[in-house]
Amino acid sequence: MDLEIKNNNKYKWYMISTVSGKEDKVIESLWNKIRTEGMIDLFNDIKIFKMPHLSGRELEKKSRGEEYKIKYVNIYKGYIFLNMVMTDEAWYLVRNTQYVTGLIGSSGKGAKPTPISKANFEKMVEKEKVLIEKFEAGDIETAYKEGIIVKVINGPFLNQVGEIIKSNDANEKAFVNIEQFGRTVPIEFSYKDLEICK
């Protein structure tokens, strides 16, 4: 049992910078190289912290009650995290993987990078968990933000166009500046009665 614990302690988390948007490709390339080079015992895990996200278009679909797609985006764009044993060979393999631009905590000149502290890594794990829970609880940033121009698609103000001055995602309502008798008046609408002007 002690031997297992010692082995686990060998692995430390390192933050790797990559070309933004290529994080998944880097992970795929790394695993391929690790297997090919027979270095699987030096690498324990590779992680990207991701959170659920809805694009403006998907938010609109959701607000209209239509089917929508959730995309998972990297919380730390341009970074992946490796749980590894930092040997010269392992470091060389990581540094020389396509789209890897560096290891955080490395000063260059052959100095090995410093690992992320356990406390910092746990904070990142917690942040990811909180963001996922918020999303699942319906706390989603919607497309109906202040400054967005919308058109009224229902009710007495049909086809009127105005700017959102205040919105509330919890009750899915927004105040929109609507022109009446030559002056603008803030009027409250439900998101479902509004359409975002492209």
Buried (B, 14 or more C-beta within 10 A) or exposed (E): EEEEEEEEEEBBBBBBBBEEEBBEBBBEBBEEBBEEEEBEEBBBEBBBBBBBBBBBEBBBBBBEEEEBEEEEEBBBEBBBBBBBBBEEEBBEBBBEBEBBBBBBEBEEEEEBBBBBEEEEBEEBEEBBEEBBEBBEEEEBEBBBBEEBEBBBBEEEBEEBBBBBEEBEBEEBBBBBBBEEEEEEEBBEBEBEBBBBEE
